[in-house]
Amino acid sequence: MDCRDVFRRISDYLDGDLDADLKRAIEAHACGCHHCEVIIDTTRMTIKLYCDGQSVILPIQVHHRLHAVLRSRCRDKLA
């Protein structure tokens, strides 16, 4: 099992759709590979946050900074 194998199977792993041997192989690889461990944890948390579907109210300063960055990046891509 290498990083590419983990990336190919991450969705099935997180959905619980792998057989026990593949699941153990991914977990063993992630224990020794910080990069894959972070990818798995981040993907799991992203799915959890998305599925919770709760709106988050940003402080007004964060709201303004976020919009300024987004506008700037859009202008850069259009230029």
Backbone torsions as a table, in degrees:
resi	resn	phi	psi	omega
1	MET	NA	128.4	175.2
2	ASP	-127.2	-178.6	-176.5
3	CYS	-58.1	-40.7	-179.9
4	ARG	-62.8	-40.0	178.1
5	ASP	-63.1	-41.1	178.6
6	VAL	-62.2	-47.2	-178.4
7	PHE	-61.7	-38.5	179.6
8	ARG	-66.7	-29.6	-173.1
9	ARG	-109.6	4.2	-173.2
10	ILE	-59.3	-39.9	-179.4
11	SER	-64.1	-47.7	178.7
12	ASP	-63.7	-37.5	178.5
13	TYR	-62.0	-49.9	-177.9
14	LEU	-68.2	-28.3	177.8
15	ASP	-81.6	-8.1	-178.8
16	GLY	75.7	26.7	-175.9
17	ASP	-101.9	19.7	179.1
18	LEU	-107.3	153.1	174.4
19	ASP	-71.6	165.5	-173.2
20	ALA	-59.7	-37.7	-178.9
21	ASP	-65.2	-44.9	178.5
22	LEU	-66.1	-40.1	178.2
23	LYS	-59.7	-47.0	179.1
24	ARG	-63.4	-39.0	179.6
25	ALA	-63.4	-42.6	178.0
26	ILE	-64.5	-44.8	-179.7
27	GLU	-64.4	-39.1	177.7
28	ALA	-64.7	-42.8	178.8
29	HIS	-63.3	-46.2	-178.0
30	ALA	-63.5	-30.6	177.5
31	CYS	-63.3	-31.4	-178.9
32	GLY	-102.7	-2.0	-177.5
33	CYS	-125.8	103.1	-177.5
34	HIS	-59.7	-38.5	-178.9
35	HIS	-59.7	-49.3	-180.0
36	CYS	-67.4	-37.0	177.2
37	GLU	-59.5	-44.2	179.1
38	VAL	-65.8	-43.0	179.5
39	ILE	-61.4	-45.2	179.7
40	ILE	-63.5	-48.4	-179.3
41	ASP	-63.6	-42.3	-179.4
42	THR	-66.3	-42.3	178.5
43	THR	-64.0	-43.6	178.3
44	ARG	-59.6	-45.0	-179.4
45	MET	-68.5	-37.3	177.7
46	THR	-61.6	-44.7	178.1
47	ILE	-62.9	-43.7	-179.9
48	LYS	-61.5	-46.2	179.8
49	LEU	-63.5	-41.9	179.8
50	TYR	-64.7	-43.2	-177.4
51	CYS	-70.8	-27.5	177.6
52	ASP	-64.1	-33.1	174.4
53	GLY	60.3	20.0	179.6
54	GLN	-89.7	136.5	176.8
55	SER	-73.2	146.7	177.6
56	VAL	-115.0	128.0	177.8
57	ILE	-91.6	119.9	-180.0
58	LEU	-88.1	144.9	171.0
59	PRO	-58.6	147.6	-174.0
60	ILE	-57.0	-36.8	179.8
61	GLN	-65.7	-40.0	178.9
62	VAL	-67.1	-41.7	177.8
63	HIS	-56.4	-48.8	-179.2
64	HIS	-64.7	-43.1	179.2
65	ARG	-64.3	-42.7	179.8
66	LEU	-60.8	-46.9	179.6
67	HIS	-64.9	-37.2	178.4
68	ALA	-64.0	-43.0	179.3
69	VAL	-65.2	-44.2	179.6
70	LEU	-62.5	-43.4	177.8
71	ARG	-61.5	-43.0	-179.6
72	SER	-62.7	-44.6	-179.7
73	ARG	-67.0	-37.0	176.9
74	CYS	-64.6	-42.9	178.5
75	ARG	-62.1	-42.4	179.7
76	ASP	-60.8	-40.1	-178.7
77	LYS	-72.3	-30.4	179.7
78	LEU	-80.1	-21.2	-177.4
79	ALA	-76.5	NA	NA
